């Protein structure tokens, strides 16, 4: 398995749609021999007002990512293999206070 970044542009109108898609994506990815493992996603506000994501996955290859996206009901607009990780600091955590 290699590490990939997947860009999904303007796929969802709102957070509710994204939540439903995320649940489905998790179910599809958790199926035996799916060839993918979802690590994390960053939700992005697109210029058109819709939501997109930048997702980090481990996968057996781009074809497994495309199949996962198709079976989950959304796109994988760009798929790039991550060749290295540079961690300056952990992702910030929103305050619950």
C-alpha positions in Angstrom: 0.0 0.0 0.0 1.2 3.5 -0.9 0.0 6.9 0.4 -2.1 9.1 -1.9 -3.7 12.5 -1.9 -7.1 12.7 -3.6 -8.8 16.0 -4.5 -12.5 16.0 -4.8 -13.8 19.3 -6.2 -17.2 20.8 -5.4 -18.8 17.4 -4.7 -21.2 18.4 -2.0 -23.7 21.3 -1.5 -23.5 21.2 2.3 -22.2 19.5 5.4 -25.1 17.1 5.5 -24.4 15.7 2.1 -20.8 15.4 3.0 -21.6 13.5 6.2 -23.7 11.0 4.2 -21.0 10.5 1.6 -18.4 10.1 4.4 -20.4 7.3 6.0 -20.8 5.5 2.7 -17.1 6.0 1.9 -16.2 4.4 5.2 -18.5 1.4 4.6 -17.1 0.8 1.1 -13.5 1.2 2.3 -14.0 -1.2 5.2 -15.1 -4.0 2.9 -12.5 -6.8 2.7 -10.0 -6.5 -0.1 -11.2 -2.9 -1.0 -7.6 -2.0 -1.6 -8.0 1.4 0.3 -7.6 2.7 3.8 -9.0 6.2 4.5 -6.6 8.1 6.7 -8.0 11.7 6.9 -9.8 14.3 4.9 -9.7 18.1 4.9 -13.0 19.8 3.9 -12.5 22.7 1.6 -14.8 25.7 0.8 -14.9 25.9 -3.0 -15.2 29.1 -5.0 -18.7 28.1 -6.1 -19.9 27.8 -2.5 -19.9 24.0 -2.5 -17.7 21.7 -0.5 -14.7 19.7 -1.7 -12.1 17.6 0.0 -8.5 16.8 0.1 -8.3 13.2 1.3 -5.3 11.1 2.4 -5.6 7.4 1.7 -3.4 4.3 1.7 -4.2 2.3 -1.4 -2.9 -0.5 -3.6 -2.9 2.0 -6.5 -5.0 4.7 -8.3 -7.4 2.1 -9.8 -8.4 1.0 -6.2 -9.0 4.7 -5.4 -11.1 5.2 -8.5 -13.2 2.1 -7.8 -13.7 3.2 -4.2 -14.9 6.6 -5.3 -17.2 5.1 -7.9 -18.7 2.7 -5.4 -19.1 5.5 -2.9 -20.9 7.7 -5.3 -18.5 10.6 -5.9 -15.4 11.6 -7.9 -11.7 11.4 -7.5 -10.7 14.4 -9.6 -7.0 14.2 -8.9 -5.0 11.3 -7.5 -1.3 11.9 -6.6 1.1 9.5 -4.8 2.6 11.1 -1.8 6.4 10.7 -2.0 7.2 12.1 1.5 5.6 13.6 4.6 6.8 16.8 6.2 5.1 17.3 9.5 5.9 20.7 11.0 3.3 20.4 13.7 0.1 18.4 14.3 -3.2 19.5 12.8 -4.8 22.1 15.1 -7.7 20.9 17.2 -10.8 23.1 17.5 -11.6 24.2 21.0 -14.7 22.6 22.5 -15.2 25.4 25.0 
